Amino acid sequence: MCHNGVEYLINEQLDSIEKRWKDIDFQLTMNKNTKVMTISNWNDINKNFDTDNMEIQQLEISPFKAPFEKRISEWSKEDRK
């Protein structure tokens, strides 16, 4: 794959991650026994986080990351919070 094609894929990957997190809806439900609000879709959110975290780690070691280094770094910092 040519250099521009790889850069295009990296950009698409980062755009996809950003869109996914903008669209995430934390669904809260009241626990019947404890009366404490809990995140009912926690498993889905955690799965997305794990997947995106692995993708960011792969992008961090990509030889084609230079044009996207700032975006990758920002996501990497957010994942560590």
C-alpha positions in Angstrom: 0.0 0.0 0.0 1.3 3.4 -0.9 2.3 6.0 1.8 -0.8 8.1 1.1 -3.1 5.1 1.4 -1.7 4.3 4.9 -2.1 7.9 6.0 -5.7 7.9 4.7 -6.4 4.7 6.8 -4.9 6.2 9.9 -7.0 9.3 9.5 -10.1 7.2 9.0 -9.3 5.2 12.1 -8.8 8.3 14.3 -12.0 9.8 12.9 -13.9 6.6 13.7 -12.6 6.6 17.3 -13.6 10.2 17.8 -17.0 9.7 16.4 -17.6 6.6 18.5 -16.8 8.5 21.7 -18.9 11.5 20.8 -21.9 9.2 20.2 -21.6 7.1 23.4 -24.6 7.5 25.6 -24.0 6.5 29.2 -27.3 4.8 30.2 -28.0 5.1 33.9 -30.4 2.8 35.7 -31.4 2.7 39.4 -30.3 -0.5 41.2 -33.5 -1.9 42.8 -31.7 -3.0 46.0 -29.2 -0.3 46.7 -31.0 2.7 45.0 -27.7 3.6 43.4 -27.5 4.7 39.8 -25.3 2.4 37.7 -24.1 2.5 34.1 -26.2 -0.2 32.5 -24.2 -0.3 29.2 -20.9 -0.6 31.0 -19.8 -3.7 29.1 -20.2 -2.1 25.7 -18.4 1.1 26.8 -15.6 -1.0 28.3 -15.3 -3.1 25.1 -15.1 0.1 23.0 -12.4 1.5 25.3 -10.3 -1.7 25.1 -10.6 -1.8 21.3 -9.8 1.8 20.9 -6.9 1.7 23.3 -5.3 -1.2 21.3 -5.8 0.8 18.1 -4.1 3.8 19.6 -1.2 1.8 20.8 -0.7 0.3 17.3 -0.9 3.8 15.8 1.8 5.0 18.3 4.3 2.6 16.8 3.3 3.2 13.1 6.1 4.5 10.9 3.4 6.6 9.2 2.1 8.4 12.3 4.0 11.7 11.9 1.1 13.7 10.4 -1.2 12.4 13.1 1.2 12.4 16.1 -0.7 15.1 18.0 -4.1 13.4 17.6 -2.6 10.0 18.6 -0.9 11.5 21.6 -4.0 13.3 22.8 -6.0 10.0 22.6 -3.2 8.1 24.3 -3.2 10.6 27.2 -7.0 10.4 27.5 -6.8 6.6 27.7 -4.4 6.8 30.6 -6.7 9.0 32.7 
